[in-house]
Amino acid sequence: MSTDTPTMEAGPEQLDELIAQRIEDATASLREQIADLEREVENLRDELAEERDARRKAEAKLADIDETVTNEYDARLSALEAKANGTRSMIAELQSRELEKSAHLAYENVEPNIMDELLDVDGEQVERITKDDGNHYARLPGEEVALNRGGRVAHSTADLLPIQRLARYDDEMLAGVTNRKPDELAAKAWRERDDPGRYNLWTSGSSGWRVYLKSSDLADWIRANEEGVSKSYAQELARRTLNAMTELSKHRLIETQKTRRADGLTYKENVVVLTEEADLPGEPSLGETDSPATDEVAG
């Protein structure tokens, strides 16, 4: 006896209905997901719009603050500059009158820009001197102080060599008072004399030479310190500068030649030499330690 149970098979119509129902259910689910995504996008757009609006407001507020701070800073700076200029003018007037009364003022208290622009004194020149107390003072040329402060004048401008006077100017003033580039370079090189050494511009000497300066070292120094100078032009400037140094030192510096060796060969090189016997106004001779220095006239 058979125990098989007959199976029910769906007909074509029932299968079509089942497929249609499943498609409808899937479509409804997709539409619901799309609706959710659209709502999320809309919320994001709203948030982005709010953030952009907040950023614009913050930027506008920051610009207002920046403008306010800038205006206040400019106003305060202008007020401070006006007050400082007024104070400098008053100081310059007082110093001018005191100098005309033969005062010797501490040189460090007479600012260079006041001296160059604001001092109103007879002859338009102020002399920098050194007294035997070792301190520097400003006075009208040749004026003796009524009060005996600082002792006698040890050196005045008339004692200085031209190269010494030029070397005491700053670079901007030096460029204005020299007409030739070699003279300007000579004064700048002279400043380096107090720091001789193996890797410096000047070299410590021996056998009667205090220090000496080689043409090759000077050319390298010129290229390092002067913008846009070629090697060949630096060598030419070095030659002319050595000549200028001897002239401006009134031949206290002497020009000679020194033997040097390079690449297995021996060369003669031009040098300027400051000998031990050279007399430099305002500077101690070899072995002296207490002679005061000479200074310049400004104006």
C-alpha positions in Angstrom: 0.0 0.0 0.0 1.5 3.3 -1.0 2.1 6.0 1.6 3.1 9.0 -0.7 1.2 12.2 -0.1 0.2 14.1 -3.2 1.9 17.5 -3.5 0.2 20.7 -4.4 1.9 22.5 -7.2 1.3 26.3 -7.7 -0.2 27.2 -11.0 1.1 29.9 -13.3 -1.3 32.5 -12.0 -0.2 31.8 -8.4 3.5 32.1 -9.4 2.9 35.4 -11.1 1.1 36.7 -8.1 4.0 35.6 -5.8 6.6 37.3 -8.1 4.6 40.5 -8.3 4.2 40.6 -4.5 7.9 40.1 -3.9 8.7 42.9 -6.5 6.2 45.2 -4.8 7.7 44.5 -1.4 11.3 45.1 -2.6 10.2 48.3 -4.4 8.5 49.6 -1.3 11.6 48.8 0.8 13.8 50.6 -1.7 11.5 53.6 -1.9 11.6 53.8 1.9 15.4 53.7 1.9 15.5 56.4 -0.8 13.1 58.5 1.3 15.3 58.1 4.3 18.4 59.0 2.3 16.7 62.1 0.8 15.7 63.2 4.3 19.3 62.7 5.5 20.7 64.7 2.6 18.3 67.4 3.3 19.3 67.5 6.9 23.0 67.6 5.9 22.2 70.5 3.5 20.5 72.4 6.3 23.4 71.8 8.6 25.9 72.8 6.0 24.0 76.0 5.3 23.9 76.8 9.0 27.7 76.2 9.3 28.4 78.4 6.3 26.2 81.1 7.8 27.9 80.8 11.1 31.4 80.9 9.4 30.4 84.1 7.5 29.3 85.7 10.7 32.5 84.7 12.5 34.6 86.0 9.6 32.8 89.3 9.6 33.2 89.6 13.3 36.9 88.7 13.1 37.3 91.4 10.4 35.6 94.0 12.6 37.9 93.0 15.5 41.0 93.1 13.3 40.1 96.5 11.9 39.4 97.9 15.4 42.7 96.5 16.8 44.6 97.8 13.7 43.1 101.3 14.0 43.8 101.4 17.8 47.3 100.2 17.2 48.0 102.7 14.5 46.5 105.5 16.6 48.6 104.6 19.6 51.7 104.1 17.5 51.2 107.5 15.9 50.7 109.1 19.3 53.9 107.5 20.6 55.9 108.5 17.6 54.6 112.1 17.9 55.5 112.1 21.6 58.9 110.5 20.9 59.7 113.0 18.1 58.6 115.9 20.4 60.9 114.6 23.2 63.8 114.2 20.8 63.3 117.7 19.5 63.3 119.1 23.0 66.4 117.1 23.9 68.2 118.2 20.7 67.3 121.9 21.5 68.7 121.6 25.0 71.8 119.8 23.8 72.3 122.4 21.1 72.2 125.2 23.6 74.4 123.4 26.1 77.0 122.7 23.4 77.0 126.4 22.4 77.8 127.1 26.0 80.9 125.0 25.6 79.5 121.9 27.3 81.1 118.5 26.8 78.3 116.0 26.7 78.7 112.2 27.2 78.8 111.0 23.6 76.6 108.0 24.2 73.8 110.4 25.3 73.9 112.2 21.9 72.0 109.9 19.5 73.5 109.8 16.0 70.1 110.7 14.4 69.7 113.6 16.7 73.2 114.7 15.9 72.7 114.4 12.1 69.2 115.8 11.8 68.1 117.8 14.8 71.1 119.5 16.5 71.2 123.2 15.6 74.6 124.5 16.4 77.1 127.0 14.9 79.0 125.4 12.1 76.6 122.4 12.0 79.4 120.1 13.3 79.9 118.3 16.6 83.3 116.8 17.5 83.7 113.5 19.2 86.7 113.6 21.6 88.3 111.3 24.2 89.5 112.7 27.5 92.2 111.3 29.7 89.5 109.6 31.8 89.0 107.3 28.8 85.4 108.4 28.1 84.0 109.9 24.9 82.4 113.3 24.8 80.7 115.5 22.2 81.6 119.2 21.9 81.7 122.0 19.3 85.1 121.7 17.6 87.8 123.3 19.8 85.5 124.3 22.7 86.9 123.8 26.1 84.5 122.9 28.9 84.0 125.4 31.7 83.7 122.5 34.2 86.8 120.5 34.6 85.2 117.1 34.2 86.9 114.1 32.6 90.3 115.9 32.6 92.0 117.3 29.6 91.3 116.4 26.0 93.6 113.6 25.0 92.8 113.5 21.3 90.6 115.4 18.9 89.5 114.9 15.3 92.4 116.7 13.8 94.8 114.0 15.0 93.0 111.2 13.2 94.1 109.6 9.9 91.5 109.6 7.1 91.1 105.9 7.3 90.4 106.1 11.1 87.8 108.7 10.6 86.0 106.8 7.8 86.1 103.5 9.8 84.1 105.1 12.6 81.1 105.8 10.4 78.3 103.2 10.1 77.9 101.6 6.7 75.1 104.0 5.6 77.0 107.1 6.5 80.2 105.7 5.1 78.6 105.2 1.7 77.4 108.8 1.7 80.8 110.4 2.6 83.0 108.4 0.3 83.1 109.0 -3.5 85.1 105.8 -4.4 84.3 102.2 -3.7 87.9 101.4 -2.7 87.8 104.1 0.0 84.6 102.6 1.4 86.0 99.1 1.4 89.3 100.3 2.9 87.4 101.8 5.9 85.4 98.6 6.3 88.5 96.4 6.1 90.3 98.7 8.7 87.5 97.9 11.2 88.4 94.2 11.0 91.9 94.8 12.1 91.2 94.4 15.8 90.3 90.7 15.2 93.2 89.0 13.4 93.4 85.3 13.1 93.8 82.3 10.8 90.2 82.5 9.5 89.7 86.3 9.7 90.6 89.0 7.2 93.8 90.2 8.9 96.6 87.9 10.0 98.8 88.4 13.0 102.4 89.1 12.0 105.9 88.6 13.3 109.4 90.1 12.8 108.2 93.7 13.1 104.8 93.2 11.6 101.8 93.8 13.9 99.2 92.5 11.4 99.0 92.2 7.6 96.2 91.8 5.0 96.6 89.6 1.9 95.2 90.6 -1.4 93.6 87.2 -1.9 91.9 87.2 1.5 90.6 90.7 0.8 89.2 89.6 -2.6 87.4 86.7 -0.9 86.1 89.0 1.8 84.8 91.5 -0.8 82.9 88.7 -2.7 81.4 87.5 0.6 80.3 91.0 1.7 79.5 92.8 -1.6 76.5 91.6 -3.5 76.9 90.7 -7.2 80.7 91.0 -7.4 82.4 88.6 -9.7 85.7 86.9 -8.9 87.7 88.9 -11.4 86.2 92.2 -10.3 86.8 91.3 -6.6 90.4 90.8 -7.4 90.6 94.2 -9.1 88.7 95.9 -6.2 91.1 94.2 -3.8 94.1 95.7 -5.6 92.6 99.2 -5.6 91.5 98.9 -2.0 95.0 98.0 -0.9 96.2 101.2 -2.6 93.5 103.2 -1.0 94.4 101.9 2.4 98.0 103.1 2.1 96.8 106.5 0.9 94.1 106.9 3.6 96.5 105.8 6.3 99.0 108.4 5.1 101.4 105.5 4.5 101.2 104.2 8.1 100.2 101.0 6.2 102.9 99.9 3.8 102.2 97.8 0.7 104.7 95.0 -0.1 104.7 91.4 -1.3 104.7 88.2 0.6 105.5 84.7 -0.6 102.8 82.1 -0.5 102.7 78.5 -1.7 99.7 76.8 -3.3 99.4 73.6 -5.4 103.1 73.0 -5.1 103.9 76.4 -6.6 105.4 79.6 -5.1 103.7 83.0 -5.6 104.3 86.6 -4.7 101.2 88.2 -3.3 100.5 91.9 -2.6 99.9 92.7 1.1 99.4 95.7 3.3 101.3 95.7 6.6 100.9 97.5 9.8 104.3 97.5 11.4 105.2 97.6 15.1 106.7 101.0 14.6 103.7 102.6 12.9 102.3 105.6 14.8 98.5 105.5 14.8 96.9 108.7 16.4 94.7 107.9 19.3 95.9 104.3 19.6 98.6 103.0 21.9 101.9 102.3 20.4 103.3 98.8 20.8 103.7 98.1 24.5 101.5 101.0 25.6 98.2 100.2 27.2 96.6 103.5 28.5 96.6 105.9 25.7 93.1 107.0 24.9 91.5 106.7 21.4 90.8 109.4 18.9 87.4 110.1 17.6 85.5 111.9 14.8 83.6 115.0 13.9 79.9 114.3 13.0 77.6 116.6 11.2 
